Amino acid sequence: MKKTFLIVFLFVTLCLSGYAKSEKVTFERLEPASWWIGMHDTQLQLMIYGKNISSSKVEFLYEGVSLVKRETTDNPNYLFLYLHIDKKTKPGTFDIIFKNGKKQVGKFTYTLQARRENSAQRPSFSPADAIYLLMPDRFCNGNLQNDSVKGYIQGVNRDDLGHRHGGDIEGITKKLPYLADLGVTALWITPFFDNNDKNYSYHHYATGDYYKVDPRLGTKENYKELSTKCKENGLKLIIDVVPNHCGSAHWWMKDLPASDWLNKWDTYTSSNYRMTAWTDPYSSEYDVKQLNKGWFSENMPDYNLANPHLFTYLKQAYIWWIEYADVDGIRVDTYPYTDIRIGAKWIKAIRDEYPTINIVGECWVKTPQEIAFYQSGSMNKYGFDSHIQSVMDFSLKDVFEFSFNERESWDRGMIRFYNHYAQDFLYADPNQIMNFLDNHDIDRYSEVVGHDVKKYKMALALLIASRGYPQIYAGNEIMLGGNRGSYEGHRFDFPGGFPGDKRNAFTPEGRTEIENDVFNYLRTLLHYRKNTTALQTGKKKQFIPYDGIYVYFRYDDNATVMVIANNNDTSREVKTDRFVEVLAPFTKGKDVTSGKNFDITNSVEIPGKTVLLLELK
C-alpha cells in the first residue's frame, strides 16, 4: 500500500569528543522513569546519574521522540537530556543506551504512557469543599508490617512524640468512609515521600527521594489506590508540595548535581523567617536574601530554584505524581521562603499543564494585606502575581484565637471578626481563602480555648459559615488536645488508629460524651454546608457588632442563612429591626444544628456563648 506520509525514525548518538576512554563510566539512575504523551509542555527533562556519566554516548530510537539539547554541569556525574515528545507520539517503550566508547555501561527501558481522558482539565477542590488535613504517621496504622523497614533509621516508638508512630497510607484508605460520613469533601495529607532522617522523619517535609513513597508509609501503588478510593467516597485528594527545600538524607546530598543546586553560606545561616520583607517597600537586600536563601532548618537544605535544571526537575516530579495518581489539587508549603518571583514562574508552569487545578499556598503572614498579596489577581504596587488562586487565612486564625477569650470592648471580641472581613476588598476572590482554627504547625484550638465546649462550638460554627472554605485538622471533630508551644504537641495520634489504643474515637462508642457532642455538631454543620451553596459561594452582608452580638448573612438565590453570635456569658435578646434590609421577606428561621424554629419578626433569644445558624423562611 502506497504511503502518503513520511515516517522518520530518529537514531540519536551523543558523544563528548576527546574524552579519555580509560575513565570509568557507570549508569545508576534516570529520573523521571516514565512520562506521558500529550502533555502541554512537549519538552521532557531526563536527569541521569552515574560515575562520569556526562561523558557517555547516549543512543535511543523512538518515533516522535527527538533530542532538544544535552547539558552538563560542573559535576561530571550528572547529565541532563531534554527531549521533545511530539503530540502525535504513541504510547510505548524504548531503550536508552549509555556507552563508554563502544562499551555499553547501562540501559534503561523508558515508558511513555497515554494520559487519562481530560487529564489536563481535571476537576479540583473549590469553595464548595471542606478540607480534612491529616499527618499520615499520626492518623491510622493500616499495615503493621511496614512499621520498621530495613535500612531506615527510625522505626515505631509511640512513647516519643518526636518519633514515628506507625500511621500509613493504608490506614488512611481504610478510614475514608469515616471522613465521608463526617462530611468533608477533600483530603490534604502532609508529604509522603522517602525521608530517612535520623530525627523527626515522621513529618516528611524533608524529602529524600521525590519518586519514592517512604516504605514506612507504603508504596506508590498504595498512594494511587488512596486517590482512587477518595473519589469513590466523594473526596478530592490534595498533594502537599515543598519547592523550598529537601532533606539532609536526600540521595543527591552525597553528590550534588551542581555547585549552585543549593543556597550556600560560609557558615550555616537560617532564614530570618520574616516574610514581610517581600512586601516591605523599604526592605534591605540583605534581609530579603536571608529570608529566601537562608535554610529553613539544618536538616532541610535550601534550594536555589534559579538553577534551571532544578526548577524543571521539581516541576516534573510533582507533575508526575499528579498524573500518576490522578491527584485533584495542590497545597504549596513555605511558599514565601523561596524567591517568590521564581516561585511564581514555577507555579505557573504547573498550572499551564493543569489549567483547572486549584492551588492553595501557605503564606504564613499576619495581616490581610500581606496574605492578599499572594493571591493571584490581587492588586499590588509591584505588579506581582503568584499564580496561586487560594491562600490560607492565618490572620483569621488569630481572630479565632483571641475573640472568645477576651472581654468585649471597642477593638476586642466580636469586632475582630467584623474588622477582619471588612478587609476582604483586598482579595481578588474572597471565596478562594482557606480558613482554619489550627493545623499541624499551630497549637490545638482545644488548648487555645481551654477545652471550653461552648467556645469551641462557637468557633466551629463561625468557621463553617465563613466566606472561603474550611480546613478541618484531624481531631478537630473530637476536640483532640495537645501541648501548647510544641510542634510535636500539635500532632497527637488519633485515638483508635493504632494497636493498643484503649478506645476507638472513629466510632460513637469509643468517644466520650463531650467528643460525641462536638463530633455530631461539626458533622451536622459540614453536611449542611455541603448542600447549601449560600455557605459556599453566597454573598455576605455583615452588621457592626454591639454588646458582644455579631450578626451577618450568607445568601444566594437558593437560601439565606442568618448567623448570630453571642459572645456574652449570658443570654441576650437580639432585636431584629436593624436587619430589615435582609429580613424583610422572612418571618421565621430554622436552626441548622438543632432544628428549632425561631420567630424573627421582632427579636431572637440566644443563649450565652452560642452561635445560631438560621435558615430563613
Stockholm file with secondary structure:
# STOCKHOLM 1.0

chainA/1-617         MKKTFLIVFLFVTLCLSGYAKSEKVTFERLEPASWWIGMHDTQLQLMIYGKNISSSKVEFLYEGVSLVKRETTDNPNYLFLYLHIDKKTKPGTFDIIFKNGKKQVGKFTYTLQARRENSAQRPSFSPADAIYLLMPDRFCNGNLQNDSVKGYIQGVNRDDLGHRHGGDIEGITKKLPYLADLGVTALWITPFFDNNDKNYSYHHYATGDYYKVDPRLGTKENYKELSTKCKENGLKLIIDVVPNHCGSAHWWMKDLPASDWLNKWDTYTSSNYRMTAWTDPYSSEYDVKQLNKGWFSENMPDYNLANPHLFTYLKQAYIWWIEYADVDGIRVDTYPYTDIRIGAKWIKAIRDEYPTINIVGECWVKTPQEIAFYQSGSMNKYGFDSHIQSVMDFSLKDVFEFSFNERESWDRGMIRFYNHYAQDFLYADPNQIMNFLDNHDIDRYSEVVGHDVKKYKMALALLIASRGYPQIYAGNEIMLGGNRGSYEGHRFDFPGGFPGDKRNAFTPEGRTEIENDVFNYLRTLLHYRKNTTALQTGKKKQFIPYDGIYVYFRYDDNATVMVIANNNDTSREVKTDRFVEVLAPFTKGKDVTSGKNFDITNSVEIPGKTVLLLELK
#=GR chainA/1-617 SS CCCSSCCCCCEEEECCTTCCTTSCCCCCEEESSEEESSCSSCEEEEEEESTTGGGSEEEEECTTEEEEEEEECSSTTEEEEEEEECTTCCSEEEEEEEEETTEEEEEEEEEEECCCTTGGGCCCCCTTCCEEEECGGGTCCCCGGGSSCTTCSCCBCTTCTTSBCCCCHHHHHHTHHHHHHHTCCEEEECCCEECCCSSCGGGCCSCSEEEEECTTTCCHHHHHHHHHHHHHTTCEEEEEECCSBCCTTCGGGGSCSSTTSBCCCSSCCBCCCCGGGGTCTTCCHHHHHHHHHSBSBTTBCBBCTTSHHHHHHHHHHHHHHHHHHTCCEEEETTGGGSCHHHHHHHHHHHHHHCTTCEEEECCCCSSHHHHHHTSTTCCCTTCCCCCCCEEECHHHHHHHHHHTTSCCBTTBTTHHHHHHHGGGGGCSCGGGEEEESCCTTSCCHHHHTTTCHHHHHHHHHHHHTSSSEEEEETTGGGTCCCCTTCTGGGCCCCTTSSTTCSCCTTSGGGSCHHHHHHHHHHHHHHHHHHTCGGGTTCEEEEEEEETTEEEEEEECSSCEEEEEEECSSSCEEEECGGGHHHHTTCCEEEETTTCCEEECSSEEEECSSEEEEEEEC
#=GC SS_cons         CCCSSCCCCCEEEECCTTCCTTSCCCCCEEESSEEESSCSSCEEEEEEESTTGGGSEEEEECTTEEEEEEEECSSTTEEEEEEEECTTCCSEEEEEEEEETTEEEEEEEEEEECCCTTGGGCCCCCTTCCEEEECGGGTCCCCGGGSSCTTCSCCBCTTCTTSBCCCCHHHHHHTHHHHHHHTCCEEEECCCEECCCSSCGGGCCSCSEEEEECTTTCCHHHHHHHHHHHHHTTCEEEEEECCSBCCTTCGGGGSCSSTTSBCCCSSCCBCCCCGGGGTCTTCCHHHHHHHHHSBSBTTBCBBCTTSHHHHHHHHHHHHHHHHHHTCCEEEETTGGGSCHHHHHHHHHHHHHHCTTCEEEECCCCSSHHHHHHTSTTCCCTTCCCCCCCEEECHHHHHHHHHHTTSCCBTTBTTHHHHHHHGGGGGCSCGGGEEEESCCTTSCCHHHHTTTCHHHHHHHHHHHHTSSSEEEEETTGGGTCCCCTTCTGGGCCCCTTSSTTCSCCTTSGGGSCHHHHHHHHHHHHHHHHHHTCGGGTTCEEEEEEEETTEEEEEEECSSCEEEEEEECSSSCEEEECGGGHHHHTTCCEEEETTTCCEEECSSEEEECSSEEEEEEEC
//
